[in-house]
Amino acid sequence: MELYSFSMLYLIPLFISAPLIMFLVARNKAQSSIVTLNFPPGRKGWPIIGETLDFLDMSRRGVPNKFISDRIQEFSSPVFRTSLFGETVVIVCGPAANKFLFSNEGRFVTPWLPDSCKKIMLSNPQASHNEHAKILRKFLQNFLKPDALPRYIGNMDYISKQHIKTHWNNKKEVLVSPLAKIYTITLVCKLFLSMDDPVQVATLSDHFRVLLAGLVSIPIDIPGTTFNKAIKASNVIRQLILEMILKRKLDMAENKMSGTPDILSDMLLTSNDNGKFMSEMDIVDKIIPMLVGAHDTTTAAITFTIKFLAELPHIYNAVRKEQMEILKSKKEGELLNSEDIQKMKYTWNVAREVMRLTPPAQGSFKEAIADFTYEGYSIPKGWKLYLSAISTHKDAKHFPDPESFDPQRFEGNRPNPYTYIPFGGGPRMCPGVEYARLEILIFMHNVVTKFKWEKVLPDEKLCYDPMPMPSKGLPIRLHPQ
């Protein structure tokens, strides 16, 4: 008994100290794991706003890539950390980064929209942007599937010809950017929503211009700010689209529908797996981003194609030669068809080179949905990532002499995968890429077969707000051909 008691005197300290030892060992392991995390180099900038002001300022000055290139040089790394829109953001560049993020969509990352943008784009900012985008993507893929697109070519050509007749013919000078926007939004409203009232289309266009400016503004919601104006514009757009939906539902109930089915009808008639139909406001929240994506990016592409053709007469001559051969093969008044589009190879290479040098979207945001490692750097769940398209497009390793305009880069199977991403890539490839191709080519056919032009302002600056645009709207002087 005494021996047992004596032994316990030695064991008691062990029992007492064991939990403490285990705690210290566990804490040491945790500290060791934290120490071994290798975050990308970078800086946070100012409290709350981080480096957002610098990021937006570079865009408005027309040099968005400078924000990135300066930091790549400073940190000697194509992967670095910053703070934007109140979030820790890792910026990545290059084909390897593009492939990694596009290939790991849904596994490591998911698309992300800043809260300020959700406040503008969605009726309920707390709703899942990704869920809206996923549903919209299904509708677009069905509406824009390859066997459906040829049916739209004749109508698109007719709308393009009417646009040229109304806004370009008998004009000595025009502002390209606003006219390109009228053309693209007229197309999407007609084809996607069966809306052909020019006054209503113009009203939507004006409000979308204000909305888009707010997406890259400082999110201060007080009267007079760009952000506040964007919220008000989105509310007006939302009400206009809601009225259109209610009228469409009434027409459908009274069997007054005529013409070709559109995306709006599909949204009203399609239920989910549980047999539930979308509410009117759910449909509105899908139509607004659809209209933004279907008209503003191609507005930028068309505007800069006109700009480069004015600056490069030999490129203009080659495009015109290709388009005149197509025009001469047509009967008087005959509209374009899919065979004509397939003959526009050089024109499309020119448009692709335009989008390499001035991609309509500078890049895209993602959110890490799991901890992962990229290029040896630890990316924790919840951090945001920004994939820079313009940095990849101007990388001399993949595009020699990257600032020069050379449509030959797109001959054959070039460029290499993930080096050219104006429409995204992998499972997130834009479902409207072929629609955008038709939109651009049909417009270029109708404008180059009628006009030659020159820039009124040779040194007009470039700005991003949020799409790239000539700061004065690209005024040009027309010379009928």
VENHU-V816379 format. One record per backbone hydrogen bond with DSSP energy under -0.5 kcal/mol. NH is the residue of the N-H (numbers start at 0). CO is the residue of the C=O. E is the energy in kcal/mol with one decimal. If there is no record, write none. Layout:
NH_CO_E + NH_CO_E
//
This chain:
4_0_-2.4 + 5_1_-2.8 + 6_2_-2.4 + 7_3_-2.0 + 8_4_-1.2 + 9_5_-0.8 + 9_6_-0.7 + 10_6_-1.6 + 11_7_-2.7 + 12_8_-0.7 + 13_9_-0.7 + 14_10_-2.7 + 15_11_-2.5 + 16_12_-2.8 + 17_13_-2.2 + 18_14_-0.7 + 19_15_-0.7 + 20_16_-2.9 + 21_17_-2.9 + 22_18_-2.6 + 23_19_-2.5 + 24_20_-2.6 + 25_21_-2.6 + 26_22_-2.9 + 27_23_-2.3 + 28_24_-2.3 + 29_25_-2.5 + 30_26_-2.8 + 31_27_-2.5 + 32_28_-2.6 + 33_29_-2.1 + 34_30_-2.6 + 35_31_-2.0 + 36_32_-0.7 + 36_33_-0.9 + 38_36_-0.7 + 42_80_-1.4 + 45_49_-1.8 + 48_46_-2.8 + 49_45_-2.0 + 50_82_-3.3 + 51_48_-2.3 + 54_50_-2.4 + 55_51_-2.8 + 56_52_-2.5 + 57_53_-2.3 + 58_54_-1.2 + 59_55_-2.5 + 60_56_-1.9 + 61_58_-1.6 + 62_57_-2.5 + 65_62_-1.6 + 66_62_-0.6 + 66_63_-0.6 + 67_63_-0.7 + 68_64_-3.4 + 69_65_-2.4 + 70_66_-0.9 + 71_67_-2.5 + 72_68_-2.1 + 73_69_-2.0 + 74_70_-2.8 + 75_71_-1.0 + 76_71_-1.1 + 79_90_-1.8 + 80_40_-3.4 + 81_88_-2.8 + 83_86_-2.1 + 86_83_-1.9 + 88_81_-2.5 + 88_86_-0.6 + 89_383_-2.9 + 90_79_-2.8 + 90_88_-0.6 + 91_385_-2.4 + 92_77_-0.6 + 93_387_-0.5 + 97_93_-2.3 + 98_94_-2.9 + 99_95_-2.4 + 100_96_-2.6 + 101_97_-2.7 + 102_98_-2.4 + 103_99_-1.2 + 104_101_-0.8 + 105_108_-3.5 + 106_103_-1.5 + 107_103_-2.4 + 108_103_-1.7 + 109_366_-1.6 + 111_364_-1.6 + 116_113_-0.6 + 117_113_-2.1 + 118_114_-2.0 + 119_115_-0.8 + 120_116_-3.0 + 121_117_-2.4 + 124_122_-0.5 + 126_123_-2.3 + 128_126_-0.7 + 131_127_-1.8 + 132_128_-2.6 + 133_129_-2.5 + 134_130_-2.0 + 135_131_-2.6 + 136_132_-2.4 + 137_133_-1.3 + 138_134_-1.6 + 139_135_-2.5 + 140_136_-2.7 + 141_137_-1.7 + 142_138_-2.5 + 143_139_-3.0 + 144_141_-0.8 + 147_144_-2.2 + 148_144_-1.5 + 149_145_-0.7 + 150_147_-1.3 + 151_148_-2.2 + 152_148_-0.7 + 152_149_-0.7 + 153_149_-0.5 + 155_151_-2.7 + 156_152_-2.6 + 157_153_-2.3 + 158_154_-2.5 + 159_155_-2.4 + 160_156_-2.6 + 161_157_-2.4 + 162_158_-2.3 + 163_159_-2.4 + 164_160_-2.4 + 165_161_-2.3 + 166_162_-3.0 + 167_163_-2.1 + 168_163_-2.5 + 170_167_-1.5 + 173_475_-1.9 + 175_173_-0.7 + 175_473_-2.3 + 176_472_-2.4 + 178_174_-1.4 + 179_175_-3.1 + 180_176_-2.0 + 181_177_-1.9 + 182_178_-2.3 + 183_179_-2.6 + 184_180_-2.5 + 185_181_-2.0 + 186_182_-2.1 + 187_183_-2.2 + 188_184_-2.2 + 189_185_-2.1 + 190_186_-3.0 + 191_187_-2.2 + 192_187_-0.6 + 192_188_-1.1 + 193_189_-1.0 + 194_188_-2.7 + 195_193_-0.6 + 197_195_-0.8 + 200_196_-2.5 + 201_197_-2.4 + 202_198_-2.1 + 203_199_-2.2 + 204_200_-2.4 + 205_201_-2.3 + 206_202_-2.0 + 207_203_-2.6 + 208_204_-1.8 + 209_205_-1.2 + 210_206_-2.5 + 211_207_-2.8 + 212_208_-1.4 + 213_209_-1.3 + 213_210_-0.5 + 214_210_-0.8 + 214_211_-0.9 + 215_211_-0.5 + 215_212_-0.8 + 216_213_-1.5 + 219_217_-2.8 + 220_218_-0.6 + 221_219_-1.5 + 224_221_-2.1 + 227_219_-0.6 + 228_224_-2.4 + 229_225_-2.0 + 230_226_-2.0 + 231_227_-2.1 + 232_228_-2.5 + 233_229_-2.5 + 234_230_-1.8 + 235_231_-1.8 + 236_232_-2.6 + 237_233_-2.6 + 238_234_-1.9 + 239_235_-2.3 + 240_236_-2.6 + 241_237_-2.3 + 242_238_-2.3 + 243_239_-1.7 + 244_240_-2.4 + 245_241_-2.5 + 246_242_-2.1 + 247_243_-2.3 + 248_244_-2.6 + 249_245_-1.9 + 250_246_-2.6 + 251_247_-2.6 + 252_248_-2.2 + 253_249_-1.7 + 254_251_-1.2 + 255_250_-3.2 + 262_191_-0.8 + 263_191_-1.4 + 265_261_-2.0 + 266_262_-2.6 + 267_263_-1.9 + 268_264_-1.8 + 269_265_-1.3 + 271_275_-2.5 + 274_271_-2.2 + 277_269_-0.6 + 282_278_-2.0 + 283_279_-2.1 + 284_280_-2.2 + 285_281_-0.6 + 285_282_-1.0 + 286_282_-2.2 + 287_283_-2.2 + 288_284_-0.5 + 289_285_-1.3 + 290_286_-2.7 + 291_287_-2.1 + 292_288_-2.7 + 293_289_-2.2 + 294_290_-1.0 + 294_291_-0.6 + 295_291_-2.0 + 296_291_-0.6 + 298_294_-1.5 + 299_295_-1.7 + 300_296_-1.9 + 301_297_-2.6 + 302_298_-2.4 + 303_299_-2.4 + 304_300_-1.6 + 305_301_-2.2 + 306_302_-1.9 + 307_303_-2.6 + 308_304_-2.2 + 309_305_-1.6 + 310_306_-1.6 + 311_307_-1.8 + 312_310_-0.5 + 314_311_-0.8 + 315_311_-2.2 + 316_312_-2.8 + 317_313_-1.6 + 318_314_-2.3 + 319_315_-3.0 + 320_316_-2.3 + 321_317_-1.9 + 322_318_-2.4 + 323_319_-2.9 + 324_320_-1.7 + 325_321_-1.2 + 326_322_-2.5 + 327_323_-2.6 + 328_324_-0.8 + 328_325_-0.7 + 329_326_-1.5 + 333_330_-2.2 + 340_336_-1.8 + 341_337_-1.9 + 342_338_-0.8 + 342_339_-0.9 + 343_340_-1.7 + 344_342_-0.8 + 347_343_-2.0 + 348_344_-2.1 + 349_345_-2.3 + 350_346_-2.2 + 351_347_-2.5 + 352_348_-2.1 + 353_349_-2.2 + 354_350_-2.1 + 355_351_-1.2 + 356_352_-2.1 + 357_353_-2.5 + 358_355_-0.5 + 361_359_-0.5 + 363_386_-1.8 + 365_384_-2.8 + 366_109_-2.8 + 367_382_-3.0 + 368_107_-2.9 + 369_107_-0.8 + 371_378_-2.0 + 373_376_-2.5 + 376_373_-2.3 + 377_37_-2.7 + 378_371_-3.1 + 379_377_-0.6 + 381_367_-2.7 + 382_379_-1.8 + 383_87_-2.6 + 384_365_-2.7 + 385_89_-2.5 + 386_363_-2.9 + 387_91_-1.9 + 387_385_-0.6 + 388_361_-2.2 + 388_386_-0.7 + 389_361_-1.6 + 391_387_-1.0 + 392_388_-2.5 + 393_389_-1.2 + 394_391_-1.6 + 395_393_-0.7 + 397_394_-1.5 + 398_394_-2.4 + 403_400_-1.9 + 405_403_-0.7 + 408_405_-1.7 + 409_406_-1.9 + 410_407_-1.9 + 413_410_-1.4 + 418_415_-1.7 + 423_420_-1.4 + 426_101_-0.6 + 427_424_-1.5 + 428_425_-1.7 + 429_422_-3.0 + 432_429_-1.4 + 435_431_-2.8 + 436_432_-1.9 + 437_433_-2.1 + 438_434_-2.6 + 439_435_-2.5 + 440_436_-2.6 + 441_437_-2.6 + 442_438_-1.3 + 443_439_-2.6 + 444_440_-2.4 + 445_441_-1.7 + 446_442_-2.0 + 447_443_-2.5 + 448_444_-1.2 + 449_446_-0.8 + 450_446_-2.2 + 451_478_-2.2 + 453_476_-1.6 + 455_474_-2.4 + 456_474_-0.6 + 457_455_-0.6 + 459_456_-1.6 + 462_468_-2.6 + 463_58_-1.5 + 464_466_-2.2 + 468_462_-3.0 + 470_460_-3.1 + 472_469_-1.9 + 475_173_-2.5 + 476_453_-3.0 + 477_171_-2.7 + 477_475_-0.5 + 478_451_-2.9 + 480_449_-3.3
//
